[in-house]
């Protein structure tokens, strides 16, 4: 089977190119796809932040495994779309996503590491997917400030998750989480004021 230069020969190769264009392109279709992916990612991050509160519910595992499936599909799609698969797999952000995926797949065994899930917000920040809409809409000048806010929020929720996981009794629920958040914020403010 012959092919014209620049046109993939197989349906699989065409699918790979199309997926790459969806993840990295600037067409209206790609921008809609990227916004949908960003919305799903931000929803997942909200669930990650609420994980300590949701953990005791009957439907926690269903939500946890559903999020694991979505994250695994996204990672698989990104790997499939990558031009250099080994290079993509060697990125630290991919290692972070694999660690997050493991906490989703083994929530009971890796409960003490589940606070790391909120790092998905930081990884989104580093890939630039959060900032493309700002730049596209002429608000690129606030990107530096927005990155600082995302980094601060990531730190606060990461530290809150750590404090909640290791210093509050299991089953403390929303009250324990709010107490951990209060402790994290006041400790951070005290540290800032002391310096």
Protein Blocks (a to p, Z undefined) as FASTA:
>chain_A
ZZdehiafbfklmmmmmmmmmmmmmbfklmmmmmmmmmmmmmmmmmmmmmmmmmmpmklm
mmmmmmmmmmmmmmmmmmmmpmblmlmmmpmklmmmmmmmmmmmmmmlmmmmmmmmmmmm
mmmmmnommmmmmmmnopmmmmmmmmmmmmmmmmmmmmmmmmmmmmccehklmmlmmmmm
mmmmmmmmmmmmmZZ
